[in-house]
Amino acid sequence: MNKVKLHILLFILLTIFAQIESMAQKTDTIVHKNGNILKGDFKKMEYGIVTWKMDGMGTINLEEPFVATIISQKQFEIIMKSGILYYSSFEASDSEGEVIITANGKKVSILIDNIVEIHPIKGNFWQKFSGNLSLGGNFSKSSNLTTIALSGNLNFRNKKTSFSTDWFLNLSYQNDSLITNNSEINISWQHLLKNKWSSLVGLGRSQNLQLGIKERYNLNLGAIKDVANNTWSRLYVAGALTGINEKSFDTSSPAQQDIAGVIRLAYDIFKYTNPKISLTSNVTYIPYFTGDSRYRANFNLNPSISIINNNFKVGFTFYYNYDSRPPASSLSNEDYGINLQLTYSIN
């Protein structure tokens, strides 16, 4: 009987706590340029889109050009176009399209259009996660060949620091045989520095049947420089030193260890007027410092357009990989492919 009373008491306390937490979270205010006042929970802002949670409506998205001002007592990490980083709450500004923050102990008014990203510092643990999950493929009756492409990414963001993992898996199924044509998974850690610089540590594993790679592991140490970063696009360059351990499908060949450089140029675009359109692209050059003047090059392109709502998108991925000196077991020194895909976004 005492256990039953204890369980009931715990249930009541948890219910009360959940209600208090819910009420505490939804104390933010957005003033729309048309005069509407929205009460809710400010989740984040990226690429000109404010992610906002309201009672009854759930999570919605607002476009930054229509925001007159923001009010919140919570602390946020605020990244500006100039690369300056602020940590502050928001107060309403009398000027439309501006917000008041605290910088170096003083109240200053800043243009919302000059803000690139906004992230809560002490938000719920799960609110710090974001990501995408994509699935695509095709079938050919003449060859009885089914191709499945599975890709995605998961990111966790904390103060000045972000952890991310991304993966790509390209499978072929024919005559009861399942073959991994091309797969890759990467885990990385980034830390924001001054003047649009970030440090980078990454670990990756890949496999490519066409290029004869059974297993390739790499450890990267480098840095990222934002060349341009605003509410609709990001252009950045990354450089790193990488250690590589590689095994080919030829069992008679020993594993090979190398040191190489990595230079990557990436450009992302996001159009936040309906329909929502995004495009991510990057090109990577990998010169080897050991071995026989080997180098590799990769290109990735991923455009998509929103359907139903911002969480669902349809698009395609295109990849091209080149290796100047692939293992003897390779079928070619290049590999490329294109896959249609449906993407679901988390947060």
KOLNU-929271 format. One record per residue (C-alpha): residue number from 1; residue in one letter; x, y, z. Coordinates in nm, 3 decimals. Example, Ala and Ser with C-alpha at 12.3 -4.5 7.8 and 13.67 -1.06 7.14 Angstrom:
BEGIN
{guse 1; a; {1.230; -0.450; 0.780}};
{guse 2; s; {1.367; -0.106; 0.714}};
This chain:
BEGIN
{guse 1; m; {0.000; 0.000; 0.000}};
{guse 2; n; {0.285; 0.235; 0.086}};
{guse 3; k; {0.449; 0.158; -0.250}};
{guse 4; v; {0.126; 0.246; -0.432}};
{guse 5; k; {0.104; 0.579; -0.246}};
{guse 6; l; {0.470; 0.648; -0.324}};
{guse 7; h; {0.417; 0.578; -0.695}};
{guse 8; i; {0.112; 0.805; -0.701}};
{guse 9; l; {0.305; 1.083; -0.526}};
{guse 10; l; {0.598; 1.048; -0.767}};
{guse 11; f; {0.359; 1.056; -1.063}};
{guse 12; i; {0.195; 1.375; -0.933}};
{guse 13; l; {0.532; 1.539; -0.870}};
{guse 14; l; {0.661; 1.446; -1.216}};
{guse 15; t; {0.342; 1.579; -1.375}};
{guse 16; i; {0.373; 1.908; -1.185}};
{guse 17; f; {0.742; 1.933; -1.275}};
{guse 18; a; {0.669; 1.868; -1.643}};
{guse 19; q; {0.403; 2.139; -1.645}};
{guse 20; i; {0.632; 2.389; -1.472}};
{guse 21; e; {0.914; 2.309; -1.715}};
{guse 22; s; {0.679; 2.342; -2.011}};
{guse 23; m; {0.555; 2.680; -1.889}};
{guse 24; a; {0.910; 2.794; -1.818}};
{guse 25; q; {1.030; 2.701; -2.165}};
{guse 26; k; {0.753; 2.878; -2.354}};
{guse 27; t; {0.823; 3.231; -2.227}};
{guse 28; d; {0.989; 3.366; -2.542}};
{guse 29; t; {0.822; 3.627; -2.761}};
{guse 30; i; {0.856; 3.706; -3.129}};
{guse 31; v; {0.699; 4.023; -3.269}};
{guse 32; h; {0.604; 3.976; -3.634}};
{guse 33; k; {0.639; 4.269; -3.875}};
{guse 34; n; {0.264; 4.251; -3.941}};
{guse 35; g; {0.201; 4.319; -3.572}};
{guse 36; n; {0.129; 3.964; -3.455}};
{guse 37; i; {0.283; 3.863; -3.121}};
{guse 38; l; {0.386; 3.498; -3.084}};
{guse 39; k; {0.446; 3.333; -2.747}};
{guse 40; g; {0.643; 3.010; -2.738}};
{guse 41; d; {0.984; 2.847; -2.713}};
{guse 42; f; {1.273; 2.977; -2.926}};
{guse 43; k; {1.463; 2.667; -3.044}};
{guse 44; k; {1.725; 2.805; -3.282}};
{guse 45; m; {1.787; 3.011; -3.596}};
{guse 46; e; {1.990; 2.888; -3.894}};
{guse 47; y; {2.003; 3.002; -4.256}};
{guse 48; g; {1.738; 3.266; -4.193}};
{guse 49; i; {1.485; 3.022; -4.045}};
{guse 50; v; {1.366; 3.050; -3.683}};
{guse 51; t; {1.258; 2.718; -3.533}};
{guse 52; w; {0.977; 2.796; -3.290}};
{guse 53; k; {0.754; 2.580; -3.068}};
{guse 54; m; {0.401; 2.686; -2.972}};
{guse 55; d; {0.126; 2.522; -2.768}};
{guse 56; g; {-0.131; 2.360; -2.994}};
{guse 57; m; {0.066; 2.422; -3.315}};
{guse 58; g; {0.380; 2.227; -3.229}};
{guse 59; t; {0.710; 2.322; -3.394}};
{guse 60; i; {0.687; 2.578; -3.674}};
{guse 61; n; {0.936; 2.776; -3.885}};
{guse 62; l; {0.946; 3.154; -3.929}};
{guse 63; e; {1.142; 3.342; -4.192}};
{guse 64; e; {1.390; 3.592; -4.051}};
{guse 65; p; {1.292; 3.886; -4.280}};
{guse 66; f; {0.945; 3.891; -4.120}};
{guse 67; v; {1.073; 3.911; -3.759}};
{guse 68; a; {1.045; 4.262; -3.609}};
{guse 69; t; {1.214; 4.182; -3.274}};
{guse 70; i; {1.274; 3.902; -3.020}};
{guse 71; i; {1.226; 3.890; -2.642}};
{guse 72; s; {1.373; 3.612; -2.426}};
{guse 73; q; {1.538; 3.584; -2.084}};
{guse 74; k; {1.725; 3.268; -2.185}};
{guse 75; q; {2.092; 3.283; -2.277}};
{guse 76; f; {2.185; 3.226; -2.642}};
{guse 77; e; {2.500; 3.179; -2.847}};
{guse 78; i; {2.471; 3.442; -3.123}};
{guse 79; i; {2.696; 3.419; -3.431}};
{guse 80; m; {2.719; 3.730; -3.650}};
{guse 81; k; {2.808; 3.760; -4.020}};
{guse 82; s; {3.134; 3.927; -3.917}};
{guse 83; g; {3.229; 3.619; -3.712}};
{guse 84; i; {3.178; 3.795; -3.377}};
{guse 85; l; {3.030; 3.570; -3.109}};
{guse 86; y; {2.789; 3.700; -2.842}};
{guse 87; y; {2.634; 3.533; -2.538}};
{guse 88; s; {2.323; 3.716; -2.433}};
{guse 89; s; {1.946; 3.719; -2.383}};
{guse 90; f; {1.716; 3.927; -2.608}};
{guse 91; e; {1.527; 4.249; -2.535}};
{guse 92; a; {1.282; 4.423; -2.764}};
{guse 93; s; {1.407; 4.709; -2.980}};
{guse 94; d; {1.195; 5.010; -3.084}};
{guse 95; s; {1.349; 4.982; -3.433}};
{guse 96; e; {1.192; 4.720; -3.657}};
{guse 97; g; {1.424; 4.436; -3.755}};
{guse 98; e; {1.656; 4.491; -3.456}};
{guse 99; v; {1.706; 4.333; -3.115}};
{guse 100; i; {1.887; 4.448; -2.801}};
{guse 101; i; {2.158; 4.227; -2.648}};
{guse 102; t; {2.418; 4.268; -2.373}};
{guse 103; a; {2.779; 4.292; -2.497}};
{guse 104; n; {3.071; 4.367; -2.263}};
{guse 105; g; {2.826; 4.477; -1.994}};
{guse 106; k; {2.649; 4.728; -2.221}};
{guse 107; k; {2.313; 4.718; -2.400}};
{guse 108; v; {2.356; 4.733; -2.778}};
{guse 109; s; {2.107; 4.711; -3.064}};
{guse 110; i; {2.193; 4.480; -3.355}};
{guse 111; l; {2.024; 4.403; -3.686}};
{guse 112; i; {1.857; 4.063; -3.691}};
{guse 113; d; {1.961; 4.034; -4.057}};
{guse 114; n; {2.327; 4.043; -3.944}};
{guse 115; i; {2.277; 3.734; -3.725}};
{guse 116; v; {2.382; 3.406; -3.888}};
{guse 117; e; {2.293; 3.156; -3.615}};
{guse 118; i; {2.121; 3.156; -3.274}};
{guse 119; h; {2.145; 2.858; -3.038}};
{guse 120; p; {2.026; 2.828; -2.675}};
{guse 121; i; {2.312; 2.765; -2.430}};
{guse 122; k; {2.123; 2.591; -2.151}};
{guse 123; g; {1.846; 2.428; -2.350}};
{guse 124; n; {1.711; 2.077; -2.308}};
{guse 125; f; {1.972; 1.808; -2.388}};
{guse 126; w; {1.770; 1.675; -2.685}};
{guse 127; q; {1.719; 2.026; -2.824}};
{guse 128; k; {2.091; 2.043; -2.894}};
{guse 129; f; {2.059; 1.765; -3.152}};
{guse 130; s; {1.981; 1.818; -3.520}};
{guse 131; g; {2.020; 1.609; -3.830}};
{guse 132; n; {1.884; 1.451; -4.147}};
{guse 133; l; {1.797; 1.099; -4.257}};
{guse 134; s; {1.778; 1.025; -4.632}};
{guse 135; l; {1.664; 0.716; -4.822}};
{guse 136; g; {1.671; 0.660; -5.196}};
{guse 137; g; {1.718; 0.396; -5.463}};
{guse 138; n; {1.606; 0.247; -5.793}};
{guse 139; f; {1.521; -0.089; -5.956}};
{guse 140; s; {1.595; -0.229; -6.301}};
{guse 141; k; {1.380; -0.522; -6.417}};
{guse 142; s; {1.611; -0.612; -6.707}};
{guse 143; s; {1.905; -0.677; -6.476}};
{guse 144; n; {1.699; -0.761; -6.164}};
{guse 145; l; {1.918; -0.507; -5.985}};
{guse 146; t; {1.800; -0.305; -5.686}};
{guse 147; t; {2.008; -0.013; -5.560}};
{guse 148; i; {1.951; 0.138; -5.215}};
{guse 149; a; {2.118; 0.456; -5.089}};
{guse 150; l; {2.102; 0.547; -4.720}};
{guse 151; s; {2.264; 0.863; -4.588}};
{guse 152; g; {2.230; 1.110; -4.306}};
{guse 153; n; {2.394; 1.318; -4.037}};
{guse 154; l; {2.350; 1.384; -3.667}};
{guse 155; n; {2.486; 1.693; -3.490}};
{guse 156; f; {2.517; 1.789; -3.125}};
{guse 157; r; {2.593; 2.152; -3.044}};
{guse 158; n; {2.717; 2.296; -2.718}};
{guse 159; k; {2.879; 2.629; -2.628}};
{guse 160; k; {3.143; 2.700; -2.900}};
{guse 161; t; {3.165; 2.327; -2.971}};
{guse 162; s; {2.986; 2.086; -3.204}};
{guse 163; f; {3.007; 1.711; -3.254}};
{guse 164; s; {2.880; 1.563; -3.580}};
{guse 165; t; {2.861; 1.230; -3.757}};
{guse 166; d; {2.759; 1.170; -4.119}};
{guse 167; w; {2.724; 0.852; -4.317}};
{guse 168; f; {2.661; 0.727; -4.670}};
{guse 169; l; {2.578; 0.370; -4.769}};
{guse 170; n; {2.523; 0.256; -5.129}};
{guse 171; l; {2.398; -0.105; -5.158}};
{guse 172; s; {2.318; -0.328; -5.456}};
{guse 173; y; {2.094; -0.633; -5.436}};
{guse 174; q; {2.093; -0.885; -5.723}};
{guse 175; n; {2.017; -1.258; -5.738}};
{guse 176; d; {1.996; -1.291; -5.358}};
{guse 177; s; {2.336; -1.120; -5.320}};
{guse 178; l; {2.383; -0.799; -5.121}};
{guse 179; i; {2.690; -0.594; -5.213}};
{guse 180; t; {2.823; -0.278; -5.049}};
{guse 181; n; {2.935; -0.069; -5.346}};
{guse 182; n; {3.034; 0.242; -5.158}};
{guse 183; s; {3.012; 0.338; -4.791}};
{guse 184; e; {3.152; 0.610; -4.569}};
{guse 185; i; {3.109; 0.726; -4.210}};
{guse 186; n; {3.276; 1.027; -4.047}};
{guse 187; i; {3.283; 1.160; -3.693}};
{guse 188; s; {3.415; 1.510; -3.625}};
{guse 189; w; {3.464; 1.762; -3.345}};
{guse 190; q; {3.475; 2.137; -3.411}};
{guse 191; h; {3.549; 2.425; -3.176}};
{guse 192; l; {3.480; 2.790; -3.264}};
{guse 193; l; {3.782; 3.021; -3.248}};
{guse 194; k; {3.822; 3.390; -3.329}};
{guse 195; n; {3.797; 3.560; -3.670}};
{guse 196; k; {3.575; 3.289; -3.827}};
{guse 197; w; {3.824; 3.010; -3.757}};
{guse 198; s; {3.739; 2.670; -3.607}};
{guse 199; s; {3.961; 2.381; -3.503}};
{guse 200; l; {3.880; 2.035; -3.641}};
{guse 201; v; {3.941; 1.675; -3.535}};
{guse 202; g; {3.791; 1.398; -3.747}};
{guse 203; l; {3.783; 1.019; -3.772}};
{guse 204; g; {3.649; 0.830; -4.074}};
{guse 205; r; {3.602; 0.487; -4.229}};
{guse 206; s; {3.518; 0.412; -4.593}};
{guse 207; q; {3.486; 0.129; -4.845}};
{guse 208; n; {3.466; 0.140; -5.224}};
{guse 209; l; {3.433; -0.171; -5.442}};
{guse 210; q; {3.493; 0.016; -5.768}};
{guse 211; l; {3.821; 0.164; -5.642}};
{guse 212; g; {3.933; -0.162; -5.477}};
{guse 213; i; {3.921; -0.028; -5.120}};
{guse 214; k; {3.806; -0.285; -4.865}};
{guse 215; e; {3.878; -0.067; -4.561}};
{guse 216; r; {4.019; 0.281; -4.528}};
{guse 217; y; {4.057; 0.455; -4.190}};
{guse 218; n; {4.169; 0.816; -4.156}};
{guse 219; l; {4.240; 1.054; -3.868}};
{guse 220; n; {4.228; 1.427; -3.949}};
{guse 221; l; {4.371; 1.723; -3.757}};
{guse 222; g; {4.306; 2.065; -3.907}};
{guse 223; a; {4.111; 2.391; -3.917}};
{guse 224; i; {3.812; 2.551; -4.091}};
{guse 225; k; {3.788; 2.910; -4.215}};
{guse 226; d; {3.450; 3.069; -4.295}};
{guse 227; v; {3.500; 3.286; -4.604}};
{guse 228; a; {3.138; 3.402; -4.617}};
{guse 229; n; {2.854; 3.314; -4.381}};
{guse 230; n; {2.511; 3.479; -4.389}};
{guse 231; t; {2.141; 3.395; -4.356}};
{guse 232; w; {2.120; 3.221; -4.695}};
{guse 233; s; {2.463; 3.073; -4.770}};
{guse 234; r; {2.793; 2.956; -4.629}};
{guse 235; l; {3.129; 2.933; -4.808}};
{guse 236; y; {3.418; 2.781; -4.617}};
{guse 237; v; {3.753; 2.615; -4.671}};
{guse 238; a; {3.907; 2.340; -4.456}};
{guse 239; g; {4.264; 2.216; -4.436}};
{guse 240; a; {4.397; 1.917; -4.244}};
{guse 241; l; {4.677; 1.667; -4.205}};
{guse 242; t; {4.553; 1.310; -4.218}};
{guse 243; g; {4.691; 0.968; -4.130}};
{guse 244; i; {4.553; 0.686; -4.349}};
{guse 245; n; {4.542; 0.308; -4.298}};
{guse 246; e; {4.416; 0.129; -4.609}};
{guse 247; k; {4.338; -0.232; -4.702}};
{guse 248; s; {4.251; -0.349; -5.055}};
{guse 249; f; {4.030; -0.639; -5.164}};
{guse 250; d; {4.348; -0.815; -5.276}};
{guse 251; t; {4.424; -1.036; -4.974}};
{guse 252; s; {4.785; -1.083; -5.087}};
{guse 253; s; {4.853; -0.711; -5.053}};
{guse 254; p; {4.952; -0.584; -4.706}};
{guse 255; a; {4.781; -0.289; -4.540}};
{guse 256; q; {4.924; 0.048; -4.641}};
{guse 257; q; {4.986; 0.345; -4.411}};
{guse 258; d; {5.024; 0.698; -4.547}};
{guse 259; i; {5.035; 1.064; -4.450}};
{guse 260; a; {4.838; 1.305; -4.667}};
{guse 261; g; {4.696; 1.654; -4.675}};
{guse 262; v; {4.329; 1.748; -4.710}};
{guse 263; i; {4.198; 2.065; -4.875}};
{guse 264; r; {3.820; 2.108; -4.896}};
{guse 265; l; {3.609; 2.388; -5.040}};
{guse 266; a; {3.239; 2.376; -4.948}};
{guse 267; y; {2.942; 2.592; -5.044}};
{guse 268; d; {2.592; 2.562; -4.896}};
{guse 269; i; {2.284; 2.758; -5.009}};
{guse 270; f; {1.942; 2.784; -4.845}};
{guse 271; k; {1.644; 2.968; -4.996}};
{guse 272; y; {1.390; 3.025; -4.720}};
{guse 273; t; {1.095; 3.150; -4.924}};
{guse 274; n; {0.841; 2.882; -5.017}};
{guse 275; p; {0.919; 2.629; -5.143}};
{guse 276; k; {1.228; 2.582; -4.926}};
{guse 277; i; {1.531; 2.490; -5.137}};
{guse 278; s; {1.874; 2.386; -5.012}};
{guse 279; l; {2.196; 2.288; -5.188}};
{guse 280; t; {2.513; 2.152; -5.029}};
{guse 281; s; {2.829; 2.094; -5.229}};
{guse 282; n; {3.197; 2.034; -5.166}};
{guse 283; v; {3.514; 1.942; -5.351}};
{guse 284; t; {3.810; 1.778; -5.174}};
{guse 285; y; {4.171; 1.735; -5.287}};
{guse 286; i; {4.393; 1.484; -5.102}};
{guse 287; p; {4.765; 1.485; -5.197}};
{guse 288; y; {4.976; 1.204; -5.046}};
{guse 289; f; {5.307; 1.300; -4.884}};
{guse 290; t; {5.420; 0.936; -4.875}};
{guse 291; g; {5.408; 0.676; -5.152}};
{guse 292; d; {5.437; 0.732; -5.527}};
{guse 293; s; {5.293; 1.078; -5.597}};
{guse 294; r; {4.938; 0.960; -5.533}};
{guse 295; y; {4.642; 1.195; -5.500}};
{guse 296; r; {4.264; 1.164; -5.466}};
{guse 297; a; {3.977; 1.399; -5.541}};
{guse 298; n; {3.610; 1.389; -5.434}};
{guse 299; f; {3.306; 1.594; -5.536}};
{guse 300; n; {2.960; 1.587; -5.373}};
{guse 301; l; {2.640; 1.768; -5.472}};
{guse 302; n; {2.307; 1.747; -5.286}};
{guse 303; p; {2.015; 1.975; -5.390}};
{guse 304; s; {1.672; 1.930; -5.229}};
{guse 305; i; {1.333; 2.098; -5.211}};
{guse 306; s; {1.077; 2.087; -4.927}};
{guse 307; i; {0.747; 1.903; -4.965}};
{guse 308; i; {0.452; 1.898; -4.722}};
{guse 309; n; {0.657; 2.093; -4.462}};
{guse 310; n; {1.017; 2.190; -4.387}};
{guse 311; n; {1.093; 1.852; -4.229}};
{guse 312; f; {1.039; 1.654; -4.550}};
{guse 313; k; {1.247; 1.716; -4.862}};
{guse 314; v; {1.296; 1.544; -5.195}};
{guse 315; g; {1.616; 1.570; -5.397}};
{guse 316; f; {1.918; 1.377; -5.518}};
{guse 317; t; {2.281; 1.316; -5.432}};
{guse 318; f; {2.564; 1.304; -5.684}};
{guse 319; y; {2.915; 1.188; -5.594}};
{guse 320; y; {3.239; 1.155; -5.789}};
{guse 321; n; {3.557; 0.995; -5.651}};
{guse 322; y; {3.894; 0.981; -5.828}};
{guse 323; d; {4.214; 0.800; -5.728}};
{guse 324; s; {4.532; 0.849; -5.932}};
{guse 325; r; {4.687; 0.523; -5.799}};
{guse 326; p; {4.414; 0.287; -5.675}};
{guse 327; p; {4.500; -0.064; -5.549}};
{guse 328; a; {4.560; -0.339; -5.807}};
{guse 329; s; {4.222; -0.493; -5.716}};
{guse 330; s; {4.033; -0.182; -5.834}};
{guse 331; l; {3.795; -0.196; -6.130}};
{guse 332; s; {3.869; 0.164; -6.224}};
{guse 333; n; {4.041; 0.476; -6.093}};
{guse 334; e; {3.708; 0.665; -6.070}};
{guse 335; d; {3.364; 0.606; -5.926}};
{guse 336; y; {3.048; 0.817; -5.953}};
{guse 337; g; {2.677; 0.781; -5.894}};
{guse 338; i; {2.346; 0.962; -5.854}};
{guse 339; n; {2.057; 0.870; -5.627}};
{guse 340; l; {1.710; 1.016; -5.583}};
{guse 341; q; {1.620; 1.048; -5.214}};
{guse 342; l; {1.356; 1.147; -4.961}};
{guse 343; t; {1.495; 1.332; -4.657}};
{guse 344; y; {1.351; 1.385; -4.310}};
{guse 345; s; {1.504; 1.654; -4.088}};
{guse 346; i; {1.532; 1.630; -3.709}};
{guse 347; n; {1.474; 1.966; -3.535}};
